[in-house]
């Protein structure tokens, strides 16, 4: 899966607003609508039409925007990939 990684550290704005900026940037760049955003645990919000998943490898203030054939499974796929990385 291809992600657009968006960084916005302006914490004066709500995470949902910053996420909307990231979604708009994805649409401009790829001429398609995303249906998945991966975020850090403290930035999980509900978005209509977009699955928002908290993934421990996503740093605060980063939004990984993408499109998945099955966004409901994206979280478990990402976790599986993280678990396979060597530790140490």
C-alpha positions, -999 to +999 in steps of 0.1 A: +000+000+000+012+035-008+008+062+019+012+099+018+029+108+051+017+142+064+034+161+093+015+189+111+028+199+145+003+227+150-014+213+181-035+244+186-056+229+158-076+198+165-063+165+151-094+162+129-086+195+112-050+185+106-062+151+093-085+168+068-055+188+055-037+155+050-067+139+033-069+169+009-032+167+001-036+130-007-065+137-031-045+165-048-014+143-052-030+110-063-063+123-078-082+097-057-100+097-023-082+079+006-102+056+028-076+050+055-056+072+079-030+057+103-023+079+133-006+078+167-027+067+197-034+102+210-048+114+177-075+088+170-107+105+159-139+095+141-140+106+104-169+100+081-159+079+050-124+073+063-112+046+086-088+060+112-065+034+128-041+039+157-007+023+149+021+023+175+048+030+148+032+063+137+047+092+155+026+120+170+016+147+146+021+124+116-008+112+095-003+083+071-030+086+044-038+058+020-063+037+002-070+001+011-093-025-005-103-035+031-095-006+055-110-026+084-081-050+081-054-024+078-046-022+115-039-059+118-018-060+086+003-031+099+007-047+133+018-080+116+045-061+096+058-044+127+060-076+146+081-092+119+108-065+122+140-077+140+144-062+175+177-049+187 
